[in-house]
């Protein structure tokens, strides 16, 4: 299964970054490329293990309904080298055969936070899906996370 990792350093305190991500109703649409036309059908708040998020988005062949569940949720806490936080969502139904997105936050200092997004996924349709992954899907995911980086910086660094 492919795993893609994206890292962003934000000039924003960890508390602000964590609060932003926990406000899924605002953060998810703000971090999604406009052409994806993301709308949220359901968000279980407050975010915790077991929370369900239902998204409708524009896909390559029309509207896609994506159901994700929070499977791990660890608010900011002290560790040996500083402070970190993490939450993980996993697709329950949607366009992928498997999709898991880990969001990891690490306090660099009082004014800076490292955000690491780790996506592990599998495209459906066997060999045809593997080809589509190499030709289209990876590019689309990378483009999505480039947009996400720009959006995070714009929204959180001020």
C-alpha positions as CSV (number, residue, x, y, z in Angstrom):
1,X,0.0,0.0,0.0
2,X,1.4,3.4,-0.9
3,X,2.1,5.8,1.9
4,X,2.7,9.5,1.2
5,X,4.0,11.9,3.8
6,X,3.8,15.7,3.8
7,X,5.4,18.0,6.3
8,X,4.7,21.7,7.0
9,X,6.3,24.0,9.6
10,X,3.8,26.7,10.7
11,X,4.7,29.9,12.5
12,X,1.8,29.3,14.8
13,X,1.6,27.9,18.4
14,X,0.5,24.3,18.7
15,X,-2.7,25.2,20.7
16,X,-3.9,27.3,17.7
17,X,-3.1,24.6,15.2
18,X,-4.8,21.9,17.2
19,X,-7.9,24.0,17.8
20,X,-8.1,24.7,14.0
21,X,-7.9,21.0,13.1
22,X,-10.6,20.2,15.8
23,X,-13.0,22.6,14.1
24,X,-13.6,20.2,11.2
25,X,-16.7,22.1,10.0
26,X,-14.4,25.0,9.1
27,X,-10.9,23.5,8.7
28,X,-11.8,20.7,6.3
29,X,-13.5,22.9,3.6
30,X,-10.8,25.6,4.1
31,X,-8.0,23.1,3.5
32,X,-9.6,21.4,0.5
33,X,-8.9,22.6,-3.1
34,X,-11.9,24.7,-4.3
35,X,-12.3,22.5,-7.4
36,X,-13.1,19.5,-5.1
37,X,-16.3,21.3,-4.0
38,X,-16.3,19.8,-0.5
39,X,-19.5,19.9,1.6
40,X,-20.0,18.3,5.0
41,X,-23.1,16.2,5.5
42,X,-22.3,15.2,9.0
43,X,-19.7,15.9,11.6
44,X,-19.8,14.4,15.1
45,X,-18.6,17.0,17.5
46,X,-16.6,17.2,19.7
47,X,-14.0,15.3,17.7
48,X,-13.1,12.1,19.5
49,X,-12.5,8.4,18.8
50,X,-15.6,7.1,17.0
51,X,-16.6,10.5,15.5
52,X,-18.0,10.2,12.0
53,X,-17.4,12.7,9.3
54,X,-19.5,12.4,6.0
55,X,-18.2,14.4,3.1
56,X,-19.6,15.0,-0.3
57,X,-17.0,16.0,-3.0
58,X,-16.6,16.3,-6.7
59,X,-14.8,13.3,-8.1
60,X,-13.6,12.5,-11.5
61,X,-16.9,10.8,-12.5
62,X,-19.3,13.0,-10.5
63,X,-20.2,13.4,-6.8
64,X,-18.5,11.2,-4.3
65,X,-19.7,10.4,-0.8
66,X,-16.9,9.7,1.7
67,X,-17.6,8.4,5.2
68,X,-14.6,8.7,7.6
69,X,-14.3,7.7,11.2
70,X,-11.8,9.0,13.8
71,X,-9.9,6.0,15.0
72,X,-7.3,7.7,17.1
73,X,-7.4,11.1,18.9
74,X,-4.6,12.2,21.2
75,X,-4.8,15.9,22.2
76,X,-1.6,17.9,22.9
77,X,0.4,16.2,25.7
78,X,4.0,16.4,27.0
79,X,6.6,13.9,25.7
80,X,10.3,13.6,26.5
81,X,11.3,16.1,23.8
82,X,8.4,18.6,24.1
83,X,4.8,18.3,23.2
84,X,2.8,16.5,20.5
85,X,-0.7,15.6,19.4
86,X,-2.2,13.2,16.9
87,X,-5.5,12.2,15.3
88,X,-6.2,9.6,12.6
89,X,-9.2,9.2,10.3
90,X,-10.0,6.2,8.3
91,X,-12.4,5.8,5.4
92,X,-15.4,3.6,6.2
93,X,-16.8,4.0,2.7
94,X,-15.8,6.1,-0.3
95,X,-13.6,6.2,-3.4
96,X,-10.6,4.2,-2.1
97,X,-10.3,0.6,-1.2
98,X,-8.4,1.8,1.9
99,X,-7.6,5.3,3.2
100,X,-6.0,6.3,6.5
101,X,-4.8,9.8,7.2
102,X,-2.7,10.4,10.3
103,X,-2.3,14.1,11.4
104,X,0.7,14.6,13.7
105,X,1.5,17.8,15.4
106,X,4.8,18.6,17.2
107,X,5.6,21.8,19.1
108,X,8.9,23.1,17.8
109,X,8.8,26.1,20.2
110,X,6.3,28.4,21.6
111,X,5.6,30.0,18.2
112,X,6.1,27.1,15.8
113,X,4.4,23.8,15.0
114,X,5.4,21.0,12.7
115,X,2.4,19.3,11.0
116,X,3.0,15.9,9.4
117,X,0.3,14.3,7.3
118,X,0.8,10.7,6.5
119,X,-1.7,9.1,4.1
120,X,-1.8,5.3,3.5
121,X,-4.2,4.2,0.8
122,X,-5.1,1.6,-1.8
123,X,-6.9,2.4,-5.0
124,X,-9.7,-0.1,-6.0
125,X,-9.9,-2.0,-9.3
126,X,-6.7,-4.2,-9.1
127,X,-4.2,-3.6,-11.9
128,X,-6.3,-0.9,-13.5
129,X,-6.3,0.9,-10.1
130,X,-2.5,0.5,-9.8
131,X,-2.0,2.2,-13.2
132,X,-4.5,4.9,-12.3
133,X,-2.6,5.5,-9.0
134,X,0.7,6.0,-10.8
135,X,-0.8,8.2,-13.6
136,X,-3.5,10.2,-11.7
137,X,-4.2,9.5,-8.1
138,X,-0.7,10.2,-6.6
139,X,-0.5,13.5,-8.5
140,X,-4.0,14.5,-7.3
141,X,-3.1,13.7,-3.7
142,X,0.2,15.6,-3.9
143,X,-1.6,18.6,-5.5
144,X,-4.2,18.4,-2.7
145,X,-1.5,18.6,0.0
146,X,0.3,21.4,-1.7
147,X,-2.9,23.4,-1.6
148,X,-3.4,22.3,2.1
149,X,0.1,23.7,3.0
150,X,-0.6,27.0,1.4
151,X,-4.0,27.2,3.0
152,X,-2.7,26.3,6.5
153,X,0.0,29.0,6.3
154,X,-2.5,31.6,5.1
155,X,-5.0,30.7,7.8
156,X,-2.8,30.1,10.8
157,X,0.3,32.3,10.4
158,X,-0.7,35.8,11.4
